[in-house]
Amino acid sequence: MTAKAALLQALISGPGYGLDLIERVKKHTSGRLVLGQGSVYPALRELEREGLLDSYEGEPIPERGGRPRRYYKLNAIGAKAAMEQKDVVMGLFLGVPGGGQ
């Protein structure tokens, strides 16, 4: 499974920022897939360039020295792509064909 495919699935549940998405993927795969920051951020930027995601800056966060987080969300094209591959990817997430559904 690629980082891009895992991130698309993680974003089905709503917008998120890099570290949040890493945790979602880890949770959805029961720890079988752990993405590193070095692969997540380039994958998110690539998905955005491909027209599957939109991004925006959140409110400045004092714990981050006043810097905002960058949030990513599926757009209509990305949501369609994520849903088209959902059964295959969820099968990999859960370790059973068809995602265990």
Secondary structure as GFF3:
##gff-version 3
##sequence-region A 1 101
A	DSSP	alpha_helix	3	11	.	.	.	ID=ss1
A	DSSP	beta_strand	16	17	.	.	.	ID=ss2
A	DSSP	alpha_helix	18	28	.	.	.	ID=ss3
A	DSSP	alpha_helix	37	49	.	.	.	ID=ss4
A	DSSP	beta_strand	53	61	.	.	.	ID=ss5
A	DSSP	three_ten_helix	62	64	.	.	.	ID=ss6
A	DSSP	beta_strand	67	74	.	.	.	ID=ss7
A	DSSP	alpha_helix	76	84	.	.	.	ID=ss8
A	DSSP	alpha_helix	86	94	.	.	.	ID=ss9
A	DSSP	three_ten_helix	97	100	.	.	.	ID=ss10
###
